[in-house]
Structure formats: structure tokens, C-alpha cells
Amino acid sequence: MPPADVVHMVLFVDRAAVLGAGVMGARIAEVLAMNNVSVVVRDVSEEFLERGRATVEKDLDELVAFHAGKAEKAISDFEKRAGVELTDAQKETARETLKPTYTEERKQRILDKITWQTSYDGFDQVDLVIEAVPENLELKGKVLRELCEHVSDHCVVATNTSTIGITQVAAELPPERRGRFLGVHFFNPPTTLPLVEVIPGMETRYDVPEDLINVLAPMRNHRYPILPVQVKECPGFLVNRILAPMLQEAFACYEEGVAKPKDIDLAMQAGAGMPMGPLALADLIGLDVVLHAGESIQRQQGGPLPQRPVQVVKQLVAAGRLGQKSGRGFYEYHNQD
Ligand SMILES: NC(=O)c1ccc[n+]([C@@H]2O[C@H](COP(=O)([O-])OP(=O)(O)OC[C@H]3O[C@@H](n4cnc5c(N)ncnc54)[C@H](O)[C@@H]3O)[C@@H](O)[C@H]2O)c1
């Protein structure tokens, strides 16, 4: 609840900044720029900035090419599947309906929204900064303290850390800055994965997470509407906390030869409804990232994965809430027929 004497100023993000033009930073900037936010990206050398800029340009080239070919592909797919040939008028209707939303001109407008620089020029004008420098608390602390000298009091500062506690990162900031500091965890690559975990730290002001969710929710990446979810601070936050023990079990099955690697993945796809098997998913994330995240969660929670036994499933079963088959479990299910 807001303290009675606090006037709530709604956050409006017209300009933002990103620290770090690496794997995450460049594409976070891309998503912001696609949504009409002017972005300044700061990195420590021209070489890193150029790499980030090239990543964004290549992404947008692919997006434009996809949109340019969308109508012809749909026409040819339909003709092949239905075994018919569309008339010229029908093709024209399809082309009109599937007109590209991303064109060369729009790509240029997006690129023009991003400024790549090694300085803090213009940081005093931004409403939001997302820090995406390497996962090292000491470095993040140094970078964030330096940042604080260049931004205005109203600016919200967020870290994209995947494994460090938000309150721990906040402790690196001057006390008066901690209220407008929080975690904003994008997933790799943010241009196609829509989830953003919004994680307040212990000293984050009550209104900042919701404000940021309101800023992110109307945005889109290349494929989907951005999906911000507020998450309470805990080791691994939400996705990695659940994912890490699951992957750990898949690795144990692999090591014990419980099934062939391909069958472990197929089994979890065909039997558990996963769109991708756990071993293939681990490969996609990067095994070094998976290892680091798992070890970090274990360290923070002070024990091995999987975690302590939980009570909630026992309670739900005792209450007769068995899931879909009884109409209630974690969710409620209403019979459709
Ligand atoms: N890579 C992922 O899959 C992933 C996913 C989610 C979150 N994250 C988190 O995002 C953050 C960034 O990860 P990444 O994979 O993009 O790292 P990265 O190494 O690809 O990029 C980091 C960039 O920060 C730059 N940098 C270093 N010091 C700087 C400074 N003082 N000022 C500005 N820039 C500086 C580096 O030159 C580099 O270009 C980390 O906290 C990481 O845990 C990563």
C-alpha cells in the first residue's frame, strides 16, 4: 500500500539507456527501439558497440525479409496444401491482408532510435536504464555507482542479472537510489522470447514494479507481445528456479543411462507436453550458463537441487483438489460441454 503522503507519478518512458551492448543489452535496446523508445547504449569500446549494432541490424534485416515474403509464402503454402491455384484477385487479397508491417523504411526508423556510445551523454534525459554488463557483482556495483552520477532523480534503474539477488545489487547503490532500483530479467533472445521477470528488491518503492510492468506490457518483440510478470525475489527468480532442478534430473537420467539422450527429450515432449526436450533446451541456453545458474541457485539457497519437500500438494490432495480431473487443482477447470 502506498504511504498516505506519497503522490504517485506514473512512469512514462520516452527515452531509455542500456549499459552493455553484449548478447542481452543490444537486443534489449532493439526491443525498446521497436516500441518507439529512444535508446542510448553505452559500452566500453567502439568494437563492442559495433558488434551490438551489427546484431540489431542483422535481426531487423531478417525481420524485414520475413515480412516481405510472408504473403507469397502463405499463397504457395495454401496452394500446395489445398491442391488448387488461387486466382489473381485472390492472391491480391492475400497480399493486401498480409502486407508487411516491417519494411526497410521502418527498419531504418528503428535503427535511428538507437545511439551507440562510450560516453554518458544524454543519460540525464532518460527515464529508465537497464544494466546488462557481465554477471559480476563487483563490476555491476562499480558501473551502477558511476551511472548514478549521470541520471536524474526520477530515473528508474534496473538490472538484468539472472543470478545475483536484487537486494544485493541494490546495496551497491547509494541509499537514496535504492527505491527506484529493481530487477528486470529479460530472456535470451529478448527479440523472440516475450517473458520479462520484474523483481523488486527489499528496498524497491511499492509503485516502481507496477509502473514498469505498465510500461513493458504494451510492447512487442519480433513475434509476441512482451509479457512482464512480477516475481518475488528468491534464488533463480521464477523460471530458473523451476527450470534448474528439472534440468538437473534430466542430466542425472542421461548420466545413469535411463534412456538414450534423444529419447529423454522425446519423452518429455510427448509425455509432459514440453515444446522442446530438456537436453536440447540446455544446449540452446548454453551449458556454461546452465551450470553457472544451477550452482548459483544452490549456493544462494544453501542446499542442493531439488529443493526441500513442499506442503502445498499434500494440502491440495487432502482438500480433494486433484487438478483437472476434479475440476480444481492449482487452477479451476469448468466443463466445456
Ligand atoms: N546471455 C544470457 O543468456 C542472459 C540471459 C538473461 C540475463 N543475462 C544477464 O544479462 C547480463 C549481461 O549478459 P550478456 O550475456 O549480455 O553479457 P555479454 O558479456 O554478452 O555483454 C556484456 C557487455 O557489457 C559490456 N561492459 C563491460 N563493462 C561495462 C561498463 N562499465 N559499461 C558498459 N558496458 C560494459 C561488455 O563490454 C559487453 O559488451 C548479465 O547480468 C547476465 O547474467 C544473460
The ligand as an ORCA input file, in Angstrom:
! r2SCAN-3c Opt
* xyz 0 1
  N      23.212    -14.281    -22.020
  C      22.085    -14.727    -21.497
  O      21.541    -15.765    -21.888
  C      21.421    -13.932    -20.398
  C      20.031    -14.080    -20.179
  C      19.409    -13.300    -19.193
  C      20.164    -12.423    -18.436
  N      21.522    -12.311    -18.664
  C      22.258    -11.357    -17.832
  O      22.455    -10.163    -18.602
  C      23.692     -9.542    -18.230
  C      24.541     -9.370    -19.461
  O      24.817    -10.638    -20.002
  P      25.303    -10.820    -21.521
  O      25.174    -12.265    -21.816
  O      24.644     -9.811    -22.392
  O      26.859    -10.446    -21.358
  P      27.898    -10.058    -22.516
  O      29.238    -10.405    -21.984
  O      27.476    -10.600    -23.829
  O      27.773     -8.456    -22.622
  C      28.169     -7.593    -21.603
  C      28.634     -6.299    -22.235
  O      28.861     -5.372    -21.187
  C      29.976     -4.593    -21.571
  N      30.556     -3.868    -20.418
  C      31.501     -4.276    -19.546
  N      31.755     -3.280    -18.660
  C      30.960     -2.234    -18.995
  C      30.765     -0.920    -18.487
  N      31.487     -0.486    -17.460
  N      29.856     -0.112    -19.077
  C      29.136     -0.538    -20.130
  N      29.286     -1.778    -20.671
  C      30.178     -2.611    -20.110
  C      30.911     -5.594    -22.199
  O      31.911     -4.933    -22.987
  C      29.944     -6.438    -23.017
  O      29.791     -5.916    -24.332
  C      24.293    -10.431    -17.151
  O      23.956     -9.944    -15.895
  C      23.645    -11.792    -17.406
  O      23.576    -12.603    -16.250
  C      22.153    -13.022    -19.632
*
